[in-house]
Amino acid sequence: MIPWSLLDLDRALRASWAADTCSPDDQADWQPGNPAWGHCDITALVVNDVFGGDLIVGEVFLGGTQRGFHWWNRLPSGVELDLTREQFQLGQTVAAARVVERPPGPLPRRWEEYLLLRERVIEHLGHLPEPV
């Protein structure tokens, strides 16, 4: 049984986001005033570690041009949970959402940042379940 709440996890994630855990594609635009920027994929994975469910990815558009992808979660209850949605402060839209399978084993491109984010969250909460 988890001795902390979703709110506790949310607070731990927000306290753990930093420039060194931001996606390399987004680091030039990362700033403390928008700490969720560039953290959607690894945040969704940490939430998935804890609650399971589905990973959802959508395409991000700004001014009609695709600018990347956005990740969030669908919990086993069916509720969609997006802890990094506020990163989009310039009018970006997210479209073409689809469920994706969690990559097995180490992530091909963000493994170090994911592990660093997990470690920081563990420092706040005491522990996390092992990755699925």
Residue, then its C-alpha position, 0 to 999 in steps of 0.5 A: m500500500i502506498p502511504w502517500s497520495l497523488l497530491d504528494l506525488d505531484r508535489a514531489l515531481r514538481a520539486s524534482w523538475a530541473a534543467d538537468t532533467c528537461s528533454p535535451d530538445d527543450q533545454a534551451d527554453w527551460q526556465p524555473g518559471n515553467p518547470a514542467w517544460g520538457h518533462c512530460d515523457i519521464t513524468a508520465l513514466v514515473v506516474n506509470d511506475v506508481f499507478g500503472g495504466d496507459l501511456i498516451v502521446g499526442e502531437v503538439f502544434l503551434g501555429g499549425t506546425q507540429r512542434g513535438f510530442h506530449w505524453w500523459n497518463r490514463l489511470p486504470s480507473g479511466v481517468e486521464l492525468d496530465l501533470t505537465r499540461e501547464q508547460f504549454q503557455l504559448g497557445q500550443t494544442v495537442a492532437a492525435a492522441r493515442v495509447v502507446e506501449r511502454p518501452p521495455g527496459p531502459l528508455p532508448r533516449r531519456w534513461e539518465e534523466y528518467l533515473l535522475l527524476r525518479e531518484r529525486v522523487i524518491e528523496h521526497l517520498g521515501h520510495l517508489p514501486e519498481p518500474v513496470 
